[in-house]
Amino acid sequence: MRISKNFVQCMVLAALMMMIVPSLGCRDRGVYHDPYYHDDHPAASEQPYYNRWEQETHRTHVDLSKRSQDEQKQYWDWRHQQH
């Protein structure tokens, strides 16, 4: 039985994808990175601020990373005014 070159290339590519895709979800959940102000915030201490922002702006709870870029920008702007 002869295995074609294209089949082998597809199998190698599939194996690489199987290794890469799971690692994308393994980022450190202990830190929120603020791309607008270029700083990091420990998730444990950031959560109360985020919860307060959701309440004050009458939003339902959604994880910050799942919000639109516009809403994330609104949050980080609000957050940096809280200091």
C-alpha positions as CSV (number, residue, x, y, z in Angstrom):
1,M,0.0,0.0,0.0
2,R,1.4,3.3,-1.1
3,I,0.7,6.4,1.0
4,S,0.5,9.7,-1.0
5,K,2.6,12.7,-0.1
6,N,-0.5,14.8,0.3
7,F,-2.0,12.4,2.8
8,V,1.1,12.5,4.9
9,Q,1.2,16.3,4.8
10,C,-2.5,16.5,5.8
11,M,-1.8,14.1,8.7
12,V,1.1,16.2,9.9
13,L,-0.9,19.4,9.7
14,A,-3.8,17.8,11.6
15,A,-1.4,16.6,14.3
16,L,0.1,20.1,14.7
17,M,-3.4,21.7,14.8
18,M,-4.4,19.3,17.5
19,M,-1.4,20.3,19.6
20,I,-1.8,24.1,19.0
21,V,-5.5,24.6,19.5
22,P,-5.8,23.3,23.1
23,S,-2.9,25.4,24.1
24,L,-4.7,28.6,23.0
25,G,-7.2,28.1,25.9
26,C,-4.5,27.6,28.5
27,R,-3.6,31.2,28.9
28,D,-3.1,32.5,32.4
29,R,-6.5,33.3,33.8
30,G,-4.9,34.9,36.9
31,V,-4.2,38.2,35.1
32,Y,-6.3,40.6,33.0
33,H,-4.2,42.5,30.5
34,D,-5.4,46.0,29.7
35,P,-4.4,46.7,26.1
36,Y,-5.4,50.4,26.3
37,Y,-3.4,51.4,29.3
38,H,-0.7,48.7,28.8
39,D,-0.8,47.2,32.3
40,D,-1.9,44.0,34.0
41,H,-4.4,43.5,36.8
42,P,-4.6,40.4,39.0
43,A,-7.9,38.8,38.3
44,A,-8.7,38.3,42.0
45,S,-8.4,42.0,42.8
46,E,-10.0,43.1,39.5
47,Q,-13.2,41.1,39.9
48,P,-14.8,43.4,42.5
49,Y,-14.2,46.5,40.3
50,Y,-15.6,44.6,37.2
51,N,-18.7,43.6,39.2
52,R,-19.2,47.2,40.4
53,W,-18.9,48.5,36.8
54,E,-21.5,46.0,35.6
55,Q,-23.9,47.1,38.3
56,E,-23.3,50.8,37.8
57,T,-23.8,50.6,34.1
58,H,-26.8,48.2,34.4
59,R,-25.2,45.4,32.4
60,T,-25.8,41.7,32.8
61,H,-22.8,39.7,33.9
62,V,-20.6,38.5,31.1
63,D,-16.9,37.6,31.4
64,L,-14.8,40.6,30.5
65,S,-13.0,38.7,27.7
66,K,-16.3,37.9,26.0
67,R,-17.4,41.6,25.8
68,S,-17.1,43.6,22.6
69,Q,-13.9,45.6,22.2
70,D,-16.0,48.8,22.7
71,E,-17.3,47.6,26.0
72,Q,-13.9,46.4,27.1
73,K,-12.5,49.9,26.3
74,Q,-15.4,51.5,28.3
75,Y,-14.5,49.3,31.3
76,W,-10.8,50.0,31.2
77,D,-11.5,53.8,30.9
78,W,-13.8,53.6,33.9
79,R,-11.4,51.4,35.8
80,H,-8.5,53.7,35.5
81,Q,-10.7,56.6,36.7
82,Q,-11.2,54.7,40.0
83,H,-7.7,55.1,41.4
